[in-house]
């Protein structure tokens, strides 16, 4: 299914994003050079950035069928992982700071060192966080700090982003 964007992706600025995925049952996955990783049920928050076209990058991540390029692709193509939310931070280049401050605010843990951070200039341990539960109210409170940020709920079976 093609993702439907509410505005021209080419005109949307670059920035940072967080993809929140839900996993209902345990999964073990071989992820590139990281090897076999075990994922307990819960929510996974991946933080990334794209400084040219933020929406095009997120749209790619939401596509269920794609060539695997990044660590996050191993999760987004797996049938047990379901993207539930996308948080967009247009114009931001603070990927690592967003990751660390979300971790501090939520109490999330990094389960897999090296996941999503192999090219990190700040030498972050990981760009993937784990929480047992995530509440939409918690996300709303988090986003109050970022006036230009957008919270997008992804409906089951649909990869369309609607603002």
Residue, then its C-alpha position, 0 to 999 in steps of 0.5 A: x500500500x502506498x503511503x498517502x501524504x497530506x502535503x508535497x513531501x518534497x516541500x516538507x523540511x528535513x528533520x528528526x522523527x521517532x517511529x513507535x512500534x508495538x509488538x504483541x508477542x516475543x520475537x527473535x530476529x537476526x539483524x545485520x551484524x548485530x546478530x540474533x536479537x530478542x525482542x520482548x512484547x512492548x513498544x519500541x521507539x526508534x529515533x532517526x533523522x533525514x535532513x533533506x526530505x523528512x516525509x520521504x524517509x518516514x514514508x519509506x520506513x512505513x512501507x511494508x515491502x522494501x529492500x532492507x537498508x537500515x536496522x529499523x527495516x528489520x522491524x518494519x517489514x516483520x509481520x509481528x511489529x506494528x507501527x502505531x505512531x510517528x512523531x515528526x520534528x521538522x527542522x530539527x537536527x538533534x536526533x541524539x538529544x531527542x533520543x536521550x531526552x525521551x529515554x530520560x522522560x519515559x524511563x525507556x531502556x536500550x535493549x540492543x547496543x548498536x541498533x540504529x546508531x552505527x553512524x552516530x556522530x555522538x557515539x550513542x549506544x543505540x537509537x532504539x528504546x523499549x517500553x512495556x507500555x506507551x500512552x497517547x497522553x504521555x506522547x502528548x505531554x512529551x511533544x508540548x516541549x516541541x511546538x513544531x512537532x507533529x504526532x501521527x497515529x497510524x491506524x492498523x492495516x493502514x500506512x497513511x499519514x494524516x496530519 
